[in-house]
Amino acid sequence: MTDAQTILVLNSGSSSIKFTLFAGQDPIVDGQISGLGAAPRISLKSSQDKDRFDRDLGSEDGQSHTTALAALLPMLTSRTHGRAVDAVGHRVVHGGVDHAAPIPIDQAAIARLEKLVPLAPLHQPHNLAGIESARALFPDAVQVACFDTAFHRHHPWVNDTFALPRALYEEGVRRYGFHGLSYEYILSHLEAADPRAHDGRLVVAHLGNGASMCAIKNGQSIGSTMGFTALDGLPMGTRCGQLDPGVVLYLMTAKGMTADDVTALLYTQSGLKGMSGISQDMRTLQSSGDPDAKRAIDYFVFRIRRELGAMAAVLGGIDTLVFTGGIGENSAMVREKVCADQNWLGLAIDPEKNMAAEQDISSGPSTVKVMVIPTNEEEMIRRHTARILRAL
């Protein structure tokens, strides 16, 4: 097997499927299917044929992951010029204790991953639905699971545990960390573009609808803001971030909320959307004159600054700070607010470079290098999948 294989990368969510088709290292088709089960729509663009379309899928085609992928298949086939799909790489949010690297998928692997559904209830079931659909539609292709948790599986024990009875830790109640595929990609970029940043004391802020930060030393995760689930740490688009567990007890005992009620509240009704009462989209909040939109942004920034201080303590100082993710890459305002008055860290940014989103936005006096680097989780999944294909 060589890197000239055809690899399909799938990122299956609750109501969407993002996809990229690679010929070797080159992405030839990418897009997404959105609105599954409601108002399904497919957006697709081809780099080879230069065609692009965005249209509704029929309700039958968009009924489930399986029917949507089946509808997508002929569109992909017509653009592969007769090439068969050799492998399908899947983003899987939770790999649990045992998976510190991507794996080829068989039925036994699926059974293990199904046991992790309670740890990622909004992600894992849909990741597995995408896998089952791809196995049915591409029976001859190698299926590969790439885990968001794998990057953090060797972080220190003190960042792996909670102050709970040891038996719970042994059962798997521990800090996993997420967004690992994004952090891996940023590290791989730095390894080629800036080896000193790669090997030094690095903080990566992955800021988007899902948001987290990671402390990395010598290329190794040693601290992350996310923990047992993807709820912890920073506030996100609709997720609450760090929360006193007593709040959950209060909601259930005093307010009579069920576990399902609390799950819906913390995962889908909180974060920027819940605080602002307007939207989870940072662009909408930034353009709004509503004081609640400003308060939501202020809290989001406050938590990033607070965690940045914590990361500095974990690392013993910071050499490089990287902004990535949809907000990190595109919101000059958020970057400016995070970096304002951080002289105690030796951190300052150049306003013009920041507005232009240059790769290095540090100011001259800054002893911390501040960078803006677009992430590419699909490319990371492709690399992992190609490596497993070569091994097989």
Secondary structure, DSSP 4 states (H G I P E B T S, - for coil): --TTSEEEEEEE-SS-EEEEEEETTEEEEEEEEE-TTSS-EEEEEETTT--EEEEEPPTTTTSSHHHHHHHHHHHHHTTTTTPPP-EEEEEES--TTT-SS-EE--HHHHHHHHTTGGGSTTTHHHHHHHHHHHHHH-TTSEEEEEESSGGGTTS-GGGT--SS-HHHHHHT-S-----HHHHHHHHHHHHHH-HHHHHSEEEEEE-SSS-EEEEEETTEEEEES--SSTTSSS--SS---S--HHHHHHHHHTS---HHHHHHHHHHS-HHHHHHSS-S-HHHHHH---HHHHHHHHHHHHHHHHHHHHHHHHHTS-SEEEEEHHHHHH-HHHHHHHHTTBGGGTB-B-HHHHHTT-SB-B-TT-SSEEEE----HHHHHHHHHHHHHHH-
